[in-house]
Amino acid sequence: MLKERDIISLFKEIVKVTPSPSFLLKGIGDDAAVLEFAETYFLCTTDLLVENSHFRWEWMPPFALGYKSLAVNLSDIAAMGGKPECFTVSIGLSEDFPEEKLFGILKGLESIAKKYKVSLIGGDTVRSEKTVINIMVTGRVEKDQVLFRSGAQVGDVIFVSGCLGDAAAGLAILEQGIEDESFSDLIKAQLLPEPEVALGCYLAQTGLVHAMIDISDGIASDLSWICQESGLGAFIHQDLLPISPACKKAAKRLKQDYLSWALGGGEDYRLLFTASQETADELKQKVAEELKREIFIIGEITAGNRVYLIHNGQKKDITGKGYSHFCPRNV
């Protein structure tokens, strides 16, 4: 069975035999393509949400679908250290799609577009058996601030910008139809994720971050991308992973493993990034002072090419074992 990484590799083969424009700095292999024009880099990214693959109408409000479809793209721009500017939206709807649902989707898009000051500049519509929404976002970043996945260095500490596993816990709660106010933040994490645009821009401006990615498929998978692009490995320390009390409570109630949610649940849209050991404390202090928030050290970059989870002196290879659309969760 093909995995997502295999499919991406096949597309890379096309790139090898087709011409690349002179202004293309980075294509396939990062959170966004990077195009060089004048004094800045332009960023371009796209994501697709498909009914019954990414969401089900039984638990996805139309407003949330519109909001989330743009949020996940803004997160990619944030992971490059960039500022999002414009977006297009293409949507496939059934012939009898309710008008009020469409208005709800548009209201969600409008809400997040206003919040992050991005402009709708075009798109497409088509009849489809299932609801499909595809968004492309463009942004901009200064040339000396762009952050790639490939910049990690041996000895770097690995940071994450917030709690892990909340979105996966929220999905499990929605699928089970559980109504409990104490899980509201988990449901919000799944339905209305907040892209960390301000943090991404600030981290890029500090000049202290070496590599960055957003967490869409779980840190086991997304850290593996940083390691693959940087030609290195990593250790993650289980005891250092930030996991919310609500996530642990949900796992206990549903008889699930919150560690699996944290490592491979995906859709947290936190930022995962590396910086030198020598500047780690400075970076934490800067973020606390300027943005009034905490970032968490969870591991370190190593030589080699594998990602290991460390717990009680034992190592477990978790390389690439996050969420994939083409195989079951395997953490």
NORQUI-V84116 format. One record per residue. N is the residue number from 1. OMEGA is omega in whole degrees, -180 to 180 (999 if undefined). D_FIRST is the distance of its C-alpha to the first C-alpha in whole Angstrom. Layout:
n=(N/N)
omega=(OMEGA/OMEGA)
d_first=(D_FIRST/D_FIRST)
This chain:
n=(1/2/3/4/5/6/7/8/9/10/11/12/13/14/15/16/17/18/19/20/21/22/23/24/25/26/27/28/29/30/31/32/33/34/35/36/37/38/39/40/41/42/43/44/45/46/47/48/49/50/51/52/53/54/55/56/57/58/59/60/61/62/63/64/65/66/67/68/69/70/71/72/73/74/75/76/77/78/79/80/81/82/83/84/85/86/87/88/89/90/91/92/93/94/95/96/97/98/99/100/101/102/103/104/105/106/107/108/109/110/111/112/113/114/115/116/117/118/119/120/121/122/123/124/125/126/127/128/129/130/131/132/133/134/135/136/137/138/139/140/141/142/143/144/145/146/147/148/149/150/151/152/153/154/155/156/157/158/159/160/161/162/163/164/165/166/167/168/169/170/171/172/173/174/175/176/177/178/179/180/181/182/183/184/185/186/187/188/189/190/191/192/193/194/195/196/197/198/199/200/201/202/203/204/205/206/207/208/209/210/211/212/213/214/215/216/217/218/219/220/221/222/223/224/225/226/227/228/229/230/231/232/233/234/235/236/237/238/239/240/241/242/243/244/245/246/247/248/249/250/251/252/253/254/255/256/257/258/259/260/261/262/263/264/265/266/267/268/269/270/271/272/273/274/275/276/277/278/279/280/281/282/283/284/285/286/287/288/289/290/291/292/293/294/295/296/297/298/299/300/301/302/303/304/305/306/307/308/309/310/311/312/313/314/315/316/317/318/319/320/321/322/323/324/325/326/327/328/329/330/331)
omega=(178/173/-178/180/178/-179/178/179/178/177/178/178/177/-179/-177/-174/177/-177/176/179/-176/-178/179/178/-178/178/-180/174/177/-178/178/171/-178/-179/-175/176/175/-172/-177/172/172/-178/-180/-180/179/177/-176/174/-174/177/179/172/178/-177/172/-176/178/-178/-180/174/180/179/-178/179/177/-179/-175/-177/176/-178/-175/176/176/179/177/178/178/-178/176/-177/-173/176/179/-177/-175/175/170/178/174/-173/175/-176/177/-177/-178/-178/-176/-178/-179/176/179/177/178/177/-179/178/177/177/-180/-177/-177/177/177/-177/-176/173/175/-173/174/-175/178/180/-177/174/-179/175/-176/178/177/177/180/177/-179/-179/171/180/172/179/-176/177/177/-175/-177/-178/-176/-178/178/173/-167/-173/-178/-179/178/-179/176/169/-179/179/166/-169/180/-175/-178/175/-177/-178/178/176/178/177/179/179/179/-179/179/180/-178/176/-177/-175/-179/178/-175/180/178/178/178/179/179/-173/-173/-179/179/178/-173/-176/-178/180/180/178/-178/179/179/-178/-180/-176/-175/-176/-177/-178/-179/177/173/-174/178/-176/-177/-174/178/179/-172/173/177/176/177/-179/180/-178/-180/-179/-175/177/-178/168/171/-180/-175/-176/-179/-177/178/-179/-173/174/-180/178/179/179/179/179/179/-178/-176/-179/179/180/-178/178/177/175/-177/-175/-171/-178/178/176/175/-179/167/175/178/-172/-178/177/-178/178/-176/-177/-174/-179/178/-179/179/-179/180/-180/179/-177/-174/-175/177/-180/-177/169/-168/174/-178/-178/-179/178/-177/169/-178/-178/-179/175/-178/171/-177/178/179/177/-179/178/175/180/-180/-177/175/-173/174/-179/171/179/-171/174/-178/175/-172/173/999)
d_first=(0/4/6/10/12/9/11/14/14/14/17/19/19/21/23/24/26/27/30/31/34/36/36/32/32/29/26/22/21/24/25/27/28/31/34/37/40/44/44/41/37/36/32/30/27/25/23/21/22/21/22/20/18/20/23/25/28/29/30/29/33/33/35/32/30/32/33/29/28/30/30/27/28/31/29/27/31/32/30/31/35/35/37/36/38/37/34/33/31/29/29/28/30/30/33/35/34/37/39/40/36/36/39/37/34/37/39/36/35/39/40/37/38/42/41/39/41/39/40/38/38/36/33/32/32/30/30/27/26/24/26/24/26/25/28/29/31/33/35/37/38/41/40/41/39/35/33/29/27/28/31/31/33/33/36/35/35/32/33/31/33/33/32/28/27/29/27/24/27/29/26/26/29/29/27/29/32/34/37/39/40/39/36/37/36/32/32/33/31/28/30/32/31/33/32/34/36/39/38/35/38/41/38/38/42/43/41/40/36/34/31/29/26/26/24/22/19/21/23/20/18/21/23/20/20/24/24/21/24/27/26/26/26/27/28/28/31/30/34/34/31/33/32/35/37/35/32/33/35/32/30/33/34/30/29/27/26/27/26/22/23/25/22/19/21/21/23/26/27/29/30/29/31/32/36/38/40/43/43/41/44/45/42/42/46/45/43/45/48/47/44/45/42/40/37/36/35/32/32/32/30/30/30/27/23/22/23/24/26/29/31/34/34/30/27/24/21/19/18/15/15/16/15/12/11/8/8/11/14/14/18)
